[in-house]
Amino acid sequence: MEVNRKGLKAEIKKPDYNFIKEWSKDFYKDEANRIKDIVLKEYIENHMGNTDIDNVLMKVTLINSFYNTFIQNDELVSVAQHIVRLNELLENAGKSLDEKIKDGDSDTVNFIAYYSETKKLPHNIYSFASKYCSFHNQKKFPIVDSYSKGMIYFINKSDTYCSEYKNTSINSLNDYEVFCKLYKAFQETYAKDKDNNTLSFKEIDQYLWFYATEKAKNDDEFKKLIRIEDTEKPKSLEIKIENLSNKDRRI
C-alpha cells in the first residue's frame, strides 16, 4: 500500500497475521534483542513495585539503556523520583501507580509522561513511559516509539482500519489513550488469523519496530515519512489527580 505525507511517498506491505508473526520471530534472531528482553523481564518481575527508589532507578536505567529512550545519565534519578512520588500521590488519591499498571489503566502512561508536579525534566518521556508500563504488564500496554506511531498512523490513513481516527493529527497519538484505541483497532484488523487467534501486543510491537527499522535502512524516503519524532503533549490533553488534598491539580 502507498502512504504519503508532505510530498513524501513510500510503500508499506499490507500486514496480516502471518506477516506480523514472521517479523516478530525475526526480532529474536538478533541475540542481543533476546538477551536484553530476558534480563529486563526477569528483573522487573522480581521488582514490580514502585515505592523503593533503588529498585525503580534500576528499572529506569535498564529500560533507558536497552531501549534508547534518550534520558540522559544525569536525569535518571529525577525520573525514578518522579515515578516513586507519582505512585504515592495516586495512592493517596485512591489508586496507586502499582495498581493502575496491574489493571492496565491506559491513562497511566500519560501520568508518567506528563504529570508536571512530580516530573521536573525539560522534555517529556512519553516513549519511555509506555515501555516502563509495558514491561510491567505486556498484555495491557503496547509500546510507543517513533516508528510504531508512524506505522499505525499512516497505515490507517491509507487503509482506514479505524475510521474514528482517519483524519486525526499525528500529534493526537501523543495521548496514550488515543494511541491505544488506534493500536487495538490495528490488532483487531491485521493480527488475527482465520481461527480468530490473535497476536499479542508484544508480537505487534516487535513487528512494527523491526519491520520499520529494517526497511528504513535502505529507503530514506520511507524513514523520513514514517519516523515521527514529535512527542509534544496534545494541547487538549488534561492530566489531573482527583481528590488529592481536596485540590484539583492539573498540568
N, C-alpha and C positions, 0 to 999 in steps of 0.2 A: 504494500500500500504506500501511497505517496503522502508525505507530511511536508508542510511548508510554513514558513514564518518570515516576514520582513525580507522577502526576496530570496530566502534560503529554501532549498528543496532537498529532500532525502527520501530514500526508500527504506521502509521497515517491513520485514516479513510478517505477515499477519499471524499472530500467535495462536496456538491451540494447545491442548493438554500435552501431547507428546513432545511438541517443540519446546515448551516451557520445561518439561521434565528433563529432557536431554541437556539443556543448558544448565539446569540445576545440578545435574550429575557432574558436568564438566567443571563446575566451580570447585569441587573437591578433588579434581585431578591435580590441582596445584596443592602440593603437600603443605605449603605454608598456610594456605587457607584452612585446610583441615585441622592442623595442629592448633592454630590460633583459636578456632571455634571451640575445640575441645577444652583448652586451658581456660578460656573465658567462661564457658558454660559451667565447668566444674567449680571454678572459684565462686561464681555468683550463686549457684545452687547451695553452696555451703555458707553463704553470707548474704541472705536475701534481705535482711533488714536495712533500714536507712536511718538508724538512730546513732550508730557509732561512727565517728568521724574517720577513724583509721580505716575501717572496712570500706566506707563509702569512697574515701580518697583512693584506695587501691582499685576499686571498680572503675572510677572515673579515669584513672591513669591507664588501666589496661584497655578500656574501650577507646580512649583517645589515641593510644599508641597503635593498636591493632587496626582501627577503622578510620584513621585520618580525619578526626573531627575538628582539627585546627584550633584546639585550645592550647595556648602557649603554656610552657612549663610553669611560669610564674602565676598562672591563672588557675592551676589545678586545685589548689587548696580552696580558693574562693568558690569554685564550682561545687566542691564537696560540702563546704559550709552552707552554701545556698540550698542544697538538697536536704541536709540534716535539719536546717531551720524550717524549710518548707514542710517537711514531714511533721514537725512539731506544730506549726500553725494550722495545718489541715486537720491534725488530730484534735486540736483544741476546738476546731470548728465542727467536729463530729465524725470525720473520716480521714484517717491518716494517709499519707502518700503510700505507705506499705499496702494498706487496704485497697486503695484506688488501683494500684498496679495489679494486685491479685485479682480484682474484679474486672480488670480490663477497661476501666473508665477512660474513654478516649480524650477527655479534657486534661488528663494527667500530663501528657506531653506538652500541651500549651502552658500549663503551670510551670513546669521545669524550664521551658524555653523562654517564657516572657514575664513571669511574675516579678515585678520590679522591686518590691520591698526587700526581697532577700537576694536578688541577683544584681551584683554590682559591676558586671563586666560591661565594657563599652560596645559590645556586639552581642547578638543573640546566639543561642546554642540549640537551634531547632533540630538539626540533623542529629546532633549528639543526644538530645532528649529522647528522640524516637528510638535510637539504638540502646540507650540506657533502659528504657521501658521494655523494649523487645527482648533483650537478653534476660530480663526478669520474668517475662511472660510472652513467649514467642507465639502462642496461639491467639493472642489478642492484640498485639501491637506490630503492624508492619513497619518497615524501616523507610525513612525518608532520606534521600540523598539527591545530589544534583542530577543524576541520571534517572533514578526511579520516578522522580517528579515529572521530568520531561517526557519520559516514555509513556506513562499512563495518560498524561495530558494530551499529547499530540496524537496518540492512537485514538483517543476519544474524539478529537477534532476531525480525524479522517474517517473513523468507522462508527462513531456515535453509539457506543455501548451504554452510555449514561446520558440521556437527553437532558436531564436536570442541569448538568454542568457543561453542556455543549458550547455555550457562549461565555462561560465564566473566564475571568482573568487568571493567568498563571500565578499571580500573587495570592489569589484566594486559597491556593493549596498550601500556603504557609499557615493556615488554620488547620490543625491536625484533624479536626472533626470532618472538615470538608475533604481533606486528603483521604481519610478512611472510607468515606462514602464512595468516592471515585474508585479507590483501590478494591473495595469489596464488590463493586459492580464489575470491575475488570476480572476479578476472580470468578464471579458467577458466569461471566460470558465466555472466558477463554480457558479457564483452568479446571474444567470438568470434562470427564470422558463420557462415552455413551452409556456407561453403567452408573453414572452420577457420582463417581469417585472424584474427589476434589483435592487439588494440590494445596499444600499448606502455605501460609504467609511466608514462611522461611524459604520454601522452594521458589515461590514467585519473586521474593527479594533477590535471591541468587540469580535467577534468570534476568531480571531487569538490570541488575548491576553488571553481570558478566557479559551478557549479550551486548549491552551498550558500550562498555569499555573496550571490548574486543573489536567491535565494528568501528569505533571512533579512532582506533589506531591507524586505520587505512582510509578513512573517509572524513576529511577535515570539515566538510560542509555538514555532515551528519553531527559531528561533535559540536559545532557552533550552534546548531539548531536545537539539539536535544539536551545538552548540558545547561541546566538552569541554576545560576549562582544566586539569584535573588532570594534572600532569606528575611526580608523585612516583614514585620508583623502587619497583617492587613489592618487598615485604619478602622474598619468596622468591628474588629475583634476586641471584645472586652473581657478581661480576666479579673475575677473578684473572688474573695473568700468571704462567704456569708457568715453572719453571726459570730464574728470574732471581736470580742470585747464590745459587742453591740455597735460595731463600726463597719461600714461598708468600705473595704479597701480595694482600690482599683489601680490599674496601671494607666 
